Amino acid sequence: MPDYKAPLRDIRFVLHELLDDSKLAELPGYADATPELVDSILDAAASFCEEQLVPLNRPGDETGSQLANGVVTTPPGFKEAYKAFAEGGWISLANDPDYGGQGLPKLVSFAVEEIICSANLSFGMFPGLSNGAYNAIALHGSPELKSFYLPKLTTGEWAGTMCLTEPQCGTDLGLVRTKAEPQPDGSFKITGNKIFISAGEHDLTDNILHLVLARLPDAPAGTRGISLFLVPKFLPKPDGSPGPRNALSCIAIEKKMGIHASPTCQMAFDGATGWLVGRPHKGMSAMFTMMNAARLGVGVQGLGIAEAAYQGARDYAKQRLQGRAPQGPQAPDKPADPIIVHSDIRRMLLTIRAKTEAARALALWVGKELDVSLKHPDPAAREAADDLVALLTPIVKAALTDLGFEAANLGMQVWGGHGYIRDNGMEQFSRDARITQIYEGTNGIQALDLVGRKLSLSMGRLLRRYFHPTAAFIEESMTDPALGEFVLPLAKCFARLQQATAFVAETGLKDPEAAAAVAPDYLKLFSYTVFATLWVRMAKIALAKQNGEEAEFYKAKLACARFYLERILPEHSAPFALVMAGKGALAGMPIEAF
């Protein structure tokens, strides 16, 4: 397996210099979250992941999780690593101190999640799902549910899942058939089958808390009739210890392309006891709490894969000897030059790196805004931050997972034939990354969410949270001659995004199918623009520091910025043209002709 070292200097550049995370300590509850503390947390996370999770990644892929007699066993070493992970407090970083959490900013949690996902994506899914369950219960559960279950999720003693999908419904959750029958004691009997349940059964924890979508007997049709229930694997005793087995079971685990160590389960609920989370028939709002957080988390998974693929490809390119550079031997003392001297190799490496660094900046920016939306004392500031998070969530999920798969494939290409060989570990990145473009809402669904909901919400209020500051930043930057080479490409792309936005908004009012037809291209255009915006901001910092301490670090930042703006950003012309072309040829083929 390619070696991985957490890119701490690059993460700190974004946290401390681009986002100025020191200001988070001014928010209520975050007084201890100083840059010094954040640095120590990152150091510890890097050590844990490099030493304990990376060595389990390839063996876990080879062995996978196994189902026998209803029991799922995770690969060797996972149980011990999970115990150390939980005891180290990594699950509780951003959880509420009232339930045993550390109360740290989401921003810090996002940075740590990237490192975990680079080190071992399958392992990272277990605590990631538990955090999703924690968030849903914390926001929508009764005081009794919160006080009883959240401490167990915080310590990692118990795990959580999301049980949405059924054989007949994936994206369209209005088709859910699972039933919930009220009981005299206030509980419910849950009956139905769920599929694609990540970590639905495993041996890492004493109990698993399933959050299940189901219908009450009087439920209206469609998504308006869905409720959310907490259904434990073992019914807890009054003292909080696991009691008798609930009437649920894992009947199969899927044989998948990737993430083999993460069991994807088919779950049967046969009159299992559960408790209502939130109000009756309002399960979708509670589930969206989990899904929105999960979509950001999946975006970070794509980022983690991209970084790991970059490191594996870069290290190989520096040591693999093949041919001579066009300009003459670069390693005359060796029989051939390292392949990194060749332009095509450098193109692939720079493509991964330039997009990955912009993706990291985007993910952490959204993490910071999420903290502001939760903690800022000014309601207007909270609303503005929440709007921006909502707008950027589908872009984070889609753009970063597309990047993860692209980076994995480019990284394998750098290795050539050796990248295609399983023993070398590069092809695993491609297999693991592919699911991120599918689950928690396919990337096509993210595009529809952006165009169908986020653009029109509150008369375009969400859009203004990005458009107005970006326009002001471009205007301000135009007066700086040193920034000219960076800001001019951004200004051109941003102008096209504005034009495309107006076109989509206008045509969508007349013909919703037309807006849906160009939604994926619009999201791509938006992501190119956001990445460019962040690169110009990073270039501005690097320009001011390129002749001081760490000069080489900042010069490398400028080189990446130039590559993105000169060699990648021009690609925005294609999705712009596709948006402006409308639905035309796409809608012209009769269904019968397919």
VOGU-3710 file (C-alpha; in Angstrom, 3 decimals, decimal comma):
1> mpdykaplrd> 0,000/0,000/0,000  1,352/3,479/-0,792  2,572/5,315/2,274  0,508/8,198/3,625  1,548/11,138/5,768  -1,056/13,643/6,883  -0,524/16,934/4,962  -0,407/18,948/8,157  1,312/22,014/6,736  -1,270/22,332/3,980
11> irfvlhelld> -4,147/21,821/6,416  -2,700/24,446/8,759  -2,274/26,879/5,888  -6,010/26,699/5,233  -7,030/26,760/8,900  -4,708/29,445/10,198  -3,907/31,623/7,189  -6,819/31,364/4,771  -9,660/30,996/7,280  -8,058/32,550/10,385
21> dsklaelpgy> -9,476/29,941/12,707  -8,298/31,949/15,722  -11,595/33,856/15,449  -13,512/30,697/16,308  -12,301/31,059/19,903  -14,446/34,210/20,079  -17,638/32,185/19,582  -19,564/30,991/22,644  -18,333/27,587/23,766  -15,181/27,640/21,651
31> adatpelvds> -12,887/29,649/23,922  -10,433/26,758/24,242  -10,232/26,137/20,491  -7,039/28,124/19,934  -4,754/27,487/16,968  -2,254/25,945/19,377  -4,793/23,414/20,613  -5,920/22,686/17,048  -2,319/22,020/16,021  -1,847/19,548/18,863
41> ildaaasfce> -5,049/17,740/17,887  -3,904/17,504/14,273  -0,523/16,135/15,342  -2,177/13,454/17,450  -4,679/12,585/14,696  -1,871/12,231/12,181  0,099/9,923/14,467  -2,895/7,714/15,228  -4,013/7,399/11,613  -0,539/6,839/10,176
51> eqlvplnrpg> 0,402/4,265/12,790  -2,857/2,380/13,338  -5,251/2,947/10,427  -2,997/3,002/7,368  -1,565/-0,491/8,057  -5,125/-1,894/8,224  -6,325/-0,373/4,954  -5,104/-2,872/2,377  -5,503/-5,993/4,573  -9,025/-4,837/5,400
61> detgsqlang> -9,777/-4,512/1,691  -8,481/-8,012/1,021  -10,306/-9,677/3,926  -13,465/-7,593/4,049  -16,188/-7,932/6,638  -17,722/-11,400/6,868  -21,263/-12,561/7,714  -21,823/-15,930/9,393  -24,964/-17,002/11,269  -26,238/-13,440/11,433
71> vvttppgfke> -22,998/-12,107/12,899  -20,753/-9,696/10,982  -17,055/-9,812/11,777  -14,824/-6,896/10,769  -11,292/-7,539/9,445  -8,466/-8,415/11,862  -7,208/-5,371/13,748  -10,327/-3,245/13,257  -11,812/-4,024/16,653  -8,600/-3,126/18,463
81> aykafaeggw> -8,132/0,030/16,393  -11,719/1,095/17,032  -11,283/0,638/20,779  -8,154/2,800/20,719  -9,937/5,338/18,496  -12,852/5,625/20,913  -10,674/5,724/24,017  -8,603/8,455/22,403  -11,690/10,670/22,224  -11,745/10,913/18,435
91> islandpdyg> -15,466/10,176/18,207  -16,372/12,925/20,670  -14,421/15,856/19,192  -17,392/18,028/18,211  -20,022/16,479/20,489  -21,789/18,458/23,209  -19,976/18,466/26,572  -23,370/17,892/28,240  -23,189/14,362/26,819  -19,496/13,781/27,369
101> gqglpklvsf> -18,194/15,415/24,198  -15,268/17,778/23,827  -17,304/20,585/22,274  -14,690/21,466/19,642  -15,572/23,288/16,413  -16,909/21,380/13,416  -14,001/22,889/11,502  -11,540/20,890/13,581  -13,615/17,752/13,141  -13,622/18,226/9,346
111> aveeiicsan> -9,822/18,506/9,290  -9,441/15,323/11,322  -11,994/13,519/9,135  -9,896/14,186/6,054  -6,900/12,480/7,671  -9,014/9,490/8,728  -10,497/9,085/5,243  -7,082/9,238/3,592  -5,730/6,642/5,996  -8,606/4,158/5,883
121> lsfgmfpgls> -11,948/5,105/4,362  -13,731/1,897/5,386  -12,740/2,352/9,033  -13,782/5,991/9,027  -17,323/5,103/8,000  -18,095/3,496/11,380  -17,609/6,611/13,558  -18,927/8,792/10,747  -22,302/7,054/10,811  -22,417/7,279/14,592
131> ngaynaialh> -21,885/11,025/14,385  -24,790/11,278/11,951  -27,055/9,398/14,355  -25,836/11,592/17,215  -26,735/14,772/15,312  -30,251/13,582/14,467  -31,040/12,549/18,043  -29,465/15,709/19,466  -31,594/17,977/17,289  -34,866/16,034/17,159
141> gspelksfyl> -34,929/13,514/20,004  -36,825/13,891/23,247  -34,883/14,833/26,394  -35,183/11,223/27,531  -33,720/9,825/24,300  -30,906/12,357/24,335  -29,878/11,791/27,931  -29,991/8,009/27,576  -28,398/7,443/24,163  -26,130/10,384/23,313
151> pklttgewag> -23,488/9,637/25,996  -23,126/6,100/24,613  -22,667/7,419/21,066  -20,188/10,014/22,313  -17,934/7,479/24,021  -18,162/5,108/21,091  -19,513/2,312/23,293  -22,504/2,178/20,943  -22,649/2,927/17,226  -25,351/4,339/14,942
161> tmcltepqcg> -26,720/3,820/11,440  -29,081/5,411/8,926  -31,809/3,059/7,646  -33,482/4,779/4,704  -33,260/2,705/1,551  -35,586/-0,166/0,682  -35,556/-2,433/-2,377  -38,226/-0,330/-4,122  -37,020/3,125/-3,012  -33,719/4,928/-2,919
171> tdlglvrtka> -33,848/8,608/-3,758  -37,674/8,611/-3,692  -38,228/7,972/0,006  -41,929/8,616/-0,437  -42,112/4,951/-1,488  -41,026/3,664/1,949  -43,151/0,686/3,069  -41,664/-0,136/6,492  -44,437/0,003/9,091  -44,513/1,303/12,663
181> epqpdgsfki> -47,298/0,053/14,942  -47,949/2,061/18,153  -47,769/0,133/21,436  -49,523/0,862/24,760  -46,218/1,710/26,466  -45,409/4,456/23,944  -42,990/2,373/21,893  -43,540/1,136/18,330  -43,143/-2,181/16,536  -41,102/-1,704/13,358
191> tgnkifisag> -41,567/-4,149/10,476  -39,897/-3,999/7,072  -36,709/-4,530/5,097  -33,892/-2,050/4,510  -30,963/-2,388/2,121  -27,598/-0,664/1,625  -27,241/-0,062/5,366  -23,601/0,802/6,015  -22,356/-0,745/9,281  -25,818/-2,202/9,919
201> ehdltdnilh> -24,181/-5,079/11,776  -20,620/-5,406/13,114  -18,543/-6,467/16,112  -16,959/-3,133/17,052  -19,467/-2,018/19,703  -21,773/-3,509/22,313  -24,872/-2,073/20,677  -25,978/-0,441/17,406  -28,674/2,258/17,238  -30,601/2,150/13,983
211> lvlarlpdap> -32,439/5,285/12,901  -35,233/3,900/10,743  -37,722/5,609/8,434  -41,170/4,019/8,689  -44,880/4,787/8,331  -47,475/5,015/11,084  -50,910/3,456/10,388  -52,495/6,877/9,782  -49,621/8,216/7,688  -50,455/10,295/4,604
221> agtrgislfl> -48,962/9,186/1,315  -45,531/10,261/0,137  -42,740/11,871/2,112  -45,248/13,736/4,298  -46,157/10,434/5,931  -42,707/9,289/7,039  -41,611/9,156/10,674  -38,214/8,450/12,217  -37,604/5,812/14,877  -34,681/4,801/17,054
231> vpkflpkpdg> -34,387/1,000/16,999  -31,522/-0,523/19,036  -29,923/-3,842/18,173  -30,166/-4,770/21,868  -32,922/-3,345/24,041  -31,165/-1,438/26,817  -31,660/-2,298/30,468  -32,504/0,542/32,894  -28,843/0,768/33,910  -27,853/1,409/30,279
241> spgprnalsc> -26,307/-1,970/29,585  -27,439/-3,985/26,526  -30,366/-6,264/27,253  -32,215/-8,792/25,093  -31,754/-8,897/21,330  -34,302/-6,817/19,435  -36,327/-8,368/16,615  -33,988/-7,302/13,843  -31,203/-9,002/11,938  -28,682/-8,676/9,159
251> iaiekkmgih> -29,726/-11,157/6,472  -26,937/-10,432/3,985  -23,989/-8,163/3,265  -23,421/-6,852/-0,225  -20,498/-7,987/-2,381  -19,201/-4,599/-3,462  -16,702/-2,982/-5,794  -14,896/-1,274/-2,923  -14,946/-0,279/0,770  -14,834/-4,014/1,487
261> asptcqmafd> -14,054/-3,607/5,192  -17,270/-1,616/5,691  -20,229/-4,041/5,802  -23,139/-2,894/3,636  -26,068/-4,772/5,110  -29,538/-5,943/4,226  -31,550/-5,510/7,428  -34,825/-7,176/8,411  -37,016/-5,623/11,113  -39,577/-8,157/12,319
271> gatgwlvgrp> -41,649/-6,229/14,837  -38,571/-4,642/16,381  -39,128/-2,255/19,280  -38,352/1,377/18,562  -39,066/4,895/19,790  -40,215/7,931/17,847  -37,587/10,587/17,123  -39,215/13,973/16,651  -42,859/14,388/15,691  -45,070/11,905/13,839
281> hkgmsamftm> -44,912/12,213/10,041  -41,947/14,600/10,321  -39,203/12,036/9,850  -37,854/13,572/6,674  -36,857/16,787/8,410  -35,043/14,775/11,082  -33,436/12,510/8,509  -32,241/15,490/6,490  -30,249/16,506/9,561  -28,302/13,289/9,107
291> mnaarlgvgv> -28,237/13,441/5,321  -26,926/17,004/5,053  -24,160/16,256/7,536  -23,487/12,983/5,736  -23,224/14,737/2,364  -20,549/17,032/3,733  -18,852/14,003/5,282  -18,910/12,121/1,985  -17,359/15,146/0,282  -14,534/14,937/2,820
301> qglgiaeaay> -14,199/11,247/1,935  -13,548/12,255/-1,675  -10,980/14,785/-0,489  -9,261/12,142/1,651  -9,015/9,697/-1,247  -7,659/12,439/-3,523  -4,877/13,312/-1,073  -3,922/9,674/-0,551  -3,874/9,045/-4,312  -1,738/12,136/-4,855
311> qgardyakqr> 0,840/11,057/-2,309  1,018/7,551/-3,713  1,442/8,829/-7,271  3,948/11,561/-6,340  6,199/9,217/-4,368  6,176/6,641/-7,166  6,891/9,271/-9,828  9,964/10,426/-7,934  11,540/6,980/-7,693  10,367/5,140/-10,841
321> lqgrapqgpq> 13,072/5,345/-13,547  11,920/5,309/-17,175  13,352/7,095/-20,201  15,061/10,467/-20,380  13,616/13,958/-20,135  13,080/15,725/-23,497  15,538/18,440/-22,467  18,245/15,888/-21,696  19,178/13,597/-18,811  18,129/14,932/-15,419
331> apdkpadpii> 19,709/12,073/-13,497  22,867/11,332/-15,506  24,225/9,096/-12,761  21,268/6,731/-13,215  20,244/4,508/-16,142  17,083/6,602/-16,659  15,326/9,649/-15,234  12,509/9,455/-12,699  9,205/9,715/-14,518  8,313/12,945/-12,740
341> vhsdirrmll> 10,480/14,770/-15,313  7,965/13,935/-18,050  5,293/16,507/-18,856  2,359/14,122/-18,838  3,260/12,853/-15,374  3,628/16,403/-14,069  0,265/17,314/-15,646  -1,486/14,490/-13,813  0,197/15,222/-10,492  -0,503/18,942/-10,711
351> tirakteaar> -4,116/18,303/-11,688  -4,642/16,197/-8,579  -2,774/18,585/-6,319  -4,327/21,825/-7,565  -7,853/20,453/-7,280  -7,192/18,753/-3,946  -5,846/21,901/-2,307  -8,848/23,893/-3,527  -11,172/21,122/-2,341  -9,584/21,192/1,110
361> alalwvgkel> -10,066/24,948/1,278  -13,736/24,545/0,304  -14,447/21,759/2,813  -12,843/23,620/5,692  -14,477/26,903/4,701  -17,865/25,203/4,912  -16,824/23,707/8,264  -16,055/27,166/9,600  -19,348/28,567/8,321  -21,149/25,659/9,958
371> dvslkhpdpa> -19,629/26,673/13,289  -20,723/30,278/12,764  -24,248/29,108/11,907  -24,418/27,194/15,192  -22,608/29,468/17,637  -22,567/33,106/16,551  -24,483/35,377/18,948  -25,910/37,489/16,098  -28,973/35,836/14,478  -28,249/37,583/11,171
381> areaaddlva> -24,712/36,173/11,108  -26,032/32,710/11,914  -28,574/32,942/9,102  -25,986/34,132/6,570  -23,617/31,309/7,481  -26,396/28,719/7,403  -27,430/29,954/3,961  -23,896/29,601/2,654  -23,547/26,081/4,068  -26,845/25,079/2,462
391> lltpivkaal> -25,791/26,525/-0,898  -22,362/24,897/-0,901  -23,335/21,467/0,496  -24,313/19,926/-2,886  -21,145/21,390/-4,414  -18,984/19,922/-1,648  -20,589/16,510/-2,029  -20,510/16,360/-5,836  -17,310/18,227/-6,704  -15,157/16,610/-4,022
401> tdlgfeaanl> -16,323/13,070/-4,735  -15,860/13,575/-8,483  -12,364/14,750/-7,608  -11,709/11,687/-5,440  -12,504/9,327/-8,303  -10,596/11,427/-10,856  -7,560/11,637/-8,585  -7,623/7,909/-7,897  -7,664/7,135/-11,616  -4,968/9,672/-12,444
411> gmqvwgghgy> -2,845/8,329/-9,607  -3,198/4,809/-10,962  -2,270/6,114/-14,434  0,944/7,599/-13,041  1,891/4,118/-11,863  1,170/2,686/-15,298  0,782/-1,092/-15,393  1,949/-1,374/-11,811  -0,994/0,768/-10,727  -3,366/-1,835/-12,144
421> irdngmeqfs> -1,837/-4,563/-9,970  -3,768/-5,166/-6,779  -0,704/-5,754/-4,599  0,470/-2,164/-5,116  -2,637/-0,637/-3,563  -3,375/2,173/-6,015  -6,358/0,506/-7,662  -8,081/0,265/-4,272  -8,412/4,047/-4,235  -10,443/3,910/-7,457
431> rdaritqiye> -12,706/1,170/-6,125  -13,226/2,874/-2,774  -13,779/6,320/-4,276  -16,464/5,240/-6,732  -19,220/4,786/-4,154  -18,823/8,334/-2,865  -20,340/9,646/-6,096  -23,405/7,471/-5,481  -24,406/7,234/-1,834  -26,043/9,953/0,272
441> gtngiqaldl> -27,683/11,214/-2,901  -26,014/10,672/-6,254  -24,124/13,599/-7,696  -26,947/14,068/-10,177  -29,299/14,505/-7,221  -26,911/17,094/-5,762  -27,146/19,040/-9,022  -30,949/18,936/-8,899  -30,840/20,110/-5,292  -28,639/23,054/-6,262
451> vgrklslsmg> -30,762/24,104/-9,232  -34,193/23,040/-8,037  -34,036/24,192/-4,404  -31,018/26,320/-3,547  -31,202/28,766/-6,472  -34,834/29,667/-5,915  -34,960/29,555/-2,116  -36,061/32,888/-0,643  -35,789/34,668/-3,987  -32,141/33,814/-4,451
461> rllrryfhpt> -31,019/34,726/-0,927  -28,653/31,748/-0,704  -26,940/32,673/-3,962  -26,290/36,183/-2,738  -24,250/34,811/0,185  -21,620/33,699/-2,341  -22,154/36,061/-5,268  -21,968/39,394/-3,429  -18,738/38,751/-1,457  -17,097/37,196/-4,520
471> aafieesmtd> -17,964/40,164/-6,727  -16,566/42,524/-4,078  -13,395/40,442/-3,742  -12,827/40,464/-7,508  -13,345/44,233/-7,708  -10,952/44,814/-4,815  -8,333/42,451/-6,235  -8,367/44,154/-9,623  -6,558/47,101/-8,047  -3,601/44,897/-7,023
481> palgefvlpl> -1,201/44,542/-9,994  0,456/41,486/-8,453  -2,868/39,652/-8,395  -3,771/40,459/-11,979  -2,659/37,152/-13,504  -4,763/35,306/-10,936  -7,905/37,395/-10,672  -8,577/37,976/-14,378  -9,331/34,297/-15,140  -11,582/34,201/-12,080
491> akcfarlqqa> -13,431/37,322/-13,183  -14,166/35,765/-16,589  -15,422/32,530/-15,069  -17,490/34,340/-12,447  -19,161/36,475/-15,103  -20,151/33,318/-16,964  -21,497/31,772/-13,780  -23,662/34,854/-13,261  -24,887/34,628/-16,858  -25,616/30,923/-16,535
501> tafvaetglk> -27,421/31,473/-13,236  -29,727/34,044/-14,759  -30,401/31,723/-17,701  -31,197/28,730/-15,482  -33,419/30,799/-13,190  -35,363/32,256/-16,110  -35,788/29,018/-18,047  -36,560/27,048/-14,897  -39,597/29,223/-14,190  -40,976/28,440/-17,644
511> dpeaaaavap> -39,815/24,840/-18,002  -38,579/22,861/-14,969  -37,345/20,095/-17,280  -34,991/22,564/-18,953  -33,391/23,500/-15,627  -33,077/19,850/-14,615  -31,451/19,008/-17,946  -28,545/21,392/-17,375  -28,250/20,955/-13,606  -25,089/18,757/-13,630
521> dylklfsytv> -23,321/21,186/-15,962  -24,368/24,144/-13,828  -22,969/22,477/-10,706  -19,669/21,845/-12,506  -19,485/25,470/-13,602  -20,202/26,577/-10,044  -17,504/24,281/-8,629  -14,884/25,573/-11,098  -15,709/29,104/-9,973  -15,597/28,343/-6,246
531> fatlwvrmak> -12,256/26,543/-6,614  -10,902/29,507/-8,574  -12,110/31,956/-5,936  -10,322/30,031/-3,230  -7,144/29,761/-5,289  -7,020/33,513/-5,823  -7,461/34,045/-2,090  -4,670/31,552/-1,376  -2,446/33,167/-3,999  -2,926/36,551/-2,336
541> ialakqngee> -1,579/35,112/0,922  1,303/33,348/-0,816  2,350/36,476/-2,723  2,819/38,339/0,544  4,955/35,567/2,053  6,920/34,127/-0,859  10,141/35,897/0,089  10,035/35,254/3,814  10,252/32,153/5,962  9,079/28,974/4,232
551> aefykaklac> 9,561/30,693/0,882  9,497/27,394/-1,002  6,151/26,448/0,538  4,514/29,671/-0,624  6,140/29,556/-4,048  4,684/26,072/-4,478  1,272/27,507/-3,595  1,669/30,117/-6,319  2,735/27,474/-8,821  -0,390/25,432/-8,029
561> arfylerilp> -2,569/28,527/-8,294  -1,139/29,318/-11,715  -1,655/25,756/-12,883  -5,277/25,738/-11,773  -6,109/29,108/-13,291  -4,173/28,547/-16,537  -4,643/24,831/-17,225  -7,794/23,736/-15,390  -10,110/26,741/-15,110  -10,466/27,131/-18,900
571> ehsapfalvm> -12,379/23,845/-18,802  -15,310/25,841/-17,383  -16,154/26,891/-20,931  -17,584/23,444/-21,667  -20,187/23,272/-18,852  -21,031/26,933/-19,512  -21,761/26,132/-23,161  -23,807/23,103/-22,149  -25,890/25,129/-19,710  -26,593/27,795/-22,315
581> agkgalagmp> -27,537/25,121/-24,881  -30,524/24,172/-22,747  -32,330/20,864/-22,900  -32,486/20,736/-26,728  -30,716/17,617/-27,929  -31,016/15,949/-24,518  -34,813/15,980/-24,617  -35,051/15,364/-28,356  -34,750/11,569/-28,249  -38,106/9,840/-27,728
591> ieaf> -38,083/7,367/-24,848  -39,200/4,628/-27,240  -36,026/5,138/-29,301  -33,645/4,221/-26,471
//
